[in-house]
Amino acid sequence: MNPYVAEFFGTMLLIILGDGVVAATLLKDTKSENAGWHTIVIAWGLAVTICIYAVGRISEAHLNPAITIALTLSGSFPLSKLAGYLAAQFAGAFVGAILVWVHYLPHWKNTDSEIKKLSVFCTSPAIRSVPNNLFSEIFGTLVLVLAILFIGANDFSEGLKPVVVGALISMIGFSLGGTTGFAINPARDFGPRLAHFVLPIPGKGTSDWSYSWIPVVGPIIGGVLGVLLYNTLFI
């Protein structure tokens, strides 16, 4: 498989599994309605694990523009592949969100809450404060990238590394995700948000574009800072 196709497929699968569990928890009349935050956070970690196993041997399973940009900056990923990886990740996230919408099609009209419908697709702050929300996304992604560099940036599909990375995602969700929903991934937020914007979801309300830049810019800044901190302290 072409590595760009692998990044598309892996990110699509990540959103199907990740946004899928959010839909199962938030949408009305599902069998797992109100399963709670713990279910969502654990499932996102497991989703990352299975996606790394799926495509890690082909594309190293970045699945996240912040990771790709950070690894490019660190010199462990070629600049020539950067644009293709980013395009594949955003496109995969968009398609994955559409498939989640199709899967839960009867439940959208039964759900009255606009924020719950939006939350299936993308993140939103618990308390809206631009400086604090931006810091949360920067800091969460800094921790993510720093930890990934500790684990080893390459060969993610080997041995238990995918399990460790999945556990890391859940840990970030539990410890730092309560403020903004821990996007820590521009594609994970923007692609599904765009899907929410274009899909004919009954009573969906706004896609909250005024907030949308934070889970894109914040993770990119955090990823860059993570690499700089790693290179300064550990290289």
C-alpha positions in Angstrom: 0.0 0.0 0.0 1.2 3.5 -0.8 2.1 5.4 2.4 -0.3 8.2 1.5 -3.1 5.8 1.1 -2.1 4.2 4.4 -2.3 7.6 6.2 -5.7 8.2 4.6 -7.0 4.8 5.6 -5.5 4.9 9.1 -6.9 8.4 9.9 -10.3 7.4 8.5 -10.3 4.3 10.7 -9.2 6.4 13.7 -12.2 8.8 13.2 -14.6 5.9 12.6 -13.6 4.3 15.9 -13.0 7.5 17.9 -16.0 9.6 16.8 -18.0 6.4 16.7 -17.7 5.9 20.4 -18.6 9.6 21.0 -21.7 9.1 18.9 -22.6 5.9 20.8 -22.3 7.8 24.1 -24.0 11.1 23.2 -26.7 10.4 20.7 -30.2 9.6 21.8 -31.5 6.0 21.9 -28.2 4.2 21.3 -27.6 1.1 23.5 -24.6 2.8 25.0 -26.1 6.3 25.6 -24.6 8.1 28.6 -21.7 5.6 28.8 -19.6 8.5 29.9 -16.2 10.2 29.6 -14.2 7.1 30.7 -15.6 5.1 27.9 -14.7 7.8 25.3 -11.2 8.3 26.6 -10.4 4.6 26.8 -11.9 3.9 23.4 -9.9 6.7 21.8 -6.7 5.2 23.1 -7.7 1.7 21.8 -8.5 3.3 18.4 -5.1 4.8 18.1 -3.5 1.4 19.0 -5.4 -0.6 16.4 -4.8 2.1 13.7 -1.0 2.0 14.4 -1.1 -1.8 14.1 -3.1 -1.4 10.8 -0.8 1.0 8.9 2.3 1.5 11.0 4.5 -0.8 9.0 3.5 1.2 5.8 3.5 4.8 6.8 4.7 4.8 10.4 1.1 5.7 11.4 1.4 9.4 12.0 -2.4 9.9 11.7 -1.9 13.5 13.0 -0.5 16.6 11.2 1.0 17.8 14.5 3.1 14.5 14.6 4.1 14.7 11.0 5.2 18.4 11.3 7.0 17.6 14.5 8.9 14.6 13.0 9.7 16.7 9.9 11.2 19.4 12.2 13.2 16.8 14.1 14.7 15.6 10.9 13.3 12.0 11.2 10.7 12.5 8.4 11.4 13.9 4.9 10.1 17.3 4.0 9.2 16.0 0.5 6.4 13.8 2.0 4.9 16.4 4.4 2.2 17.9 2.1 1.0 14.5 1.0 0.8 13.2 4.5 -1.2 16.2 5.7 -3.6 16.0 2.8 -4.2 12.3 3.4 -4.8 12.8 7.1 -7.3 15.6 6.6 -9.1 13.8 3.9 -9.2 10.5 5.9 -10.7 12.3 8.9 -13.4 13.9 6.7 -14.4 10.6 5.1 -14.3 8.8 8.5 -16.7 11.4 10.0 -19.2 10.9 7.1 -19.2 7.2 7.7 -20.0 7.7 11.4 -22.9 10.0 10.3 -24.2 7.2 8.0 -23.8 4.6 10.7 -25.8 6.5 13.3 -28.3 8.0 10.7 -31.6 7.3 12.6 -30.2 8.8 15.9 -29.5 12.3 14.7 -33.1 13.3 14.5 -33.9 11.8 17.9 -31.2 13.9 19.5 -32.3 17.4 20.5 -28.9 18.8 21.7 -27.0 20.8 19.1 -23.8 20.6 21.2 -24.0 16.8 21.5 -24.3 16.5 17.7 -21.4 18.8 17.2 -19.3 17.0 19.9 -19.6 13.7 17.9 -17.5 15.3 15.2 -15.2 17.7 16.9 -14.0 19.2 20.2 -15.3 22.2 22.2 -14.1 23.8 25.4 -15.7 23.1 28.8 -15.2 26.8 29.7 -14.7 29.0 26.7 -11.5 31.1 27.2 -9.2 31.6 24.2 -5.9 31.8 26.1 -6.7 28.8 28.3 -8.2 26.7 25.6 -5.2 27.4 23.3 -2.8 26.6 26.2 -4.6 23.3 26.8 -4.2 22.2 23.2 -0.5 23.3 23.1 0.4 21.6 26.3 -1.5 18.4 25.6 0.2 18.0 22.2 3.6 19.0 23.7 3.2 16.1 26.1 2.1 13.8 23.3 5.1 14.6 21.0 7.6 14.5 23.8 6.4 11.1 25.0 6.3 9.7 21.4 9.9 10.8 20.9 10.8 9.1 24.2 9.1 5.9 22.9 10.8 6.2 19.6 9.5 8.0 16.6 9.9 5.2 14.1 8.7 1.6 13.8 5.5 2.3 15.8 4.0 -1.0 14.6 6.6 -3.1 16.3 5.9 -5.1 19.5 4.0 -3.3 22.2 4.7 0.2 21.0 1.2 0.7 19.6 -0.3 -0.3 23.0 2.0 2.1 24.8 1.0 5.0 22.4 -2.7 4.1 22.8 -2.3 4.2 26.6 -0.5 7.5 26.3 -3.5 8.9 24.4 -5.9 7.7 27.1 -3.7 9.1 29.8 -3.6 12.5 28.2 -7.4 12.4 27.9 -7.8 11.6 31.6 -5.3 14.1 32.9 -5.4 17.0 30.4 -8.5 16.4 28.3 -11.2 17.8 30.6 -10.7 21.3 29.4 -11.1 21.1 25.7 -11.7 17.5 24.9 -8.0 16.9 23.9 -8.1 17.3 20.1 -4.2 17.2 20.0 -4.7 16.5 16.3 -5.6 19.1 13.7 -7.0 16.6 11.2 -9.1 14.8 13.9 -10.9 18.1 14.6 -11.0 20.0 11.4 -11.9 17.1 9.0 -15.0 16.0 11.0 -16.0 19.7 11.8 -16.1 20.2 8.0 -18.2 17.1 7.6 -20.6 18.5 10.3 -20.8 21.7 8.3 -21.7 20.1 5.0 -23.8 17.1 6.1 -27.7 17.4 6.2 -27.9 16.7 10.0 -31.3 17.7 11.3 -31.1 20.5 13.9 -27.4 20.5 13.9 -26.8 24.2 14.7 -23.5 25.9 14.1 -20.2 24.2 13.4 -18.5 26.7 15.8 -15.9 28.0 13.3 -14.9 30.8 15.7 -13.3 28.1 17.9 -12.1 25.8 15.1 -8.6 27.4 14.8 -7.6 26.5 18.4 -7.6 22.7 17.9 -5.6 23.2 14.7 -3.1 25.9 15.7 -2.6 24.7 19.3 -1.5 21.1 18.4 0.9 22.4 15.7 2.5 24.8 18.2 2.6 22.1 20.8 4.2 19.6 18.5 6.9 22.0 17.5 7.6 22.9 21.1 7.8 19.2 22.0 10.5 18.6 19.4 12.4 21.7 20.5 12.3 20.7 24.1 13.4 17.1 23.3 16.3 18.3 21.2 17.4 20.8 23.8 17.2 18.5 26.9 17.8 15.0 25.5 19.9 15.3 22.4 
